[in-house]
């Protein structure tokens, strides 16, 4: 019986080793899988809708330079009458311009910093809260913002 014994001159058995091309293809495959999973994730879980007051429909009131401190403007926006008041250098307030009891147009008193109904003697603060009168119903408020030196009134 003859046995084959490996001699030192015989080559070792061949083993496969990945080269540059295999690593490149594997990396591209991994990137494609990760990109596909990311696209599916972003499609399934959309971000919340973006709502900025500055981008909502707004009404241009006046330029800041034309609106003195402790001044007011009465604005007609569609069928709404809105009283816009500038109580400080950068402080604005906007409330419905008619009294809820009788529909009388409201006046701004800059010396006492209050809104008055001349018909029913209701008195409100600049934020529309009742200070004196026969009602507890506050005035409807509207958001006000300034962009590029112009005062805007936003829809609420």
Secondary structure, DSSP 8 states (H G I E B T S, - for coil): -------TTS---------HHHHHHHHHHHHHHHHHHHHHHHHHS-------GGGS-EEEEEEGGGS-TTEEEEEEETTEEEEEEE-SSS-EEEEESB-TTT--BEEEETTTTEEEETTTTEEE-TTS-EEESS------EE-EEEETTEEEEE--
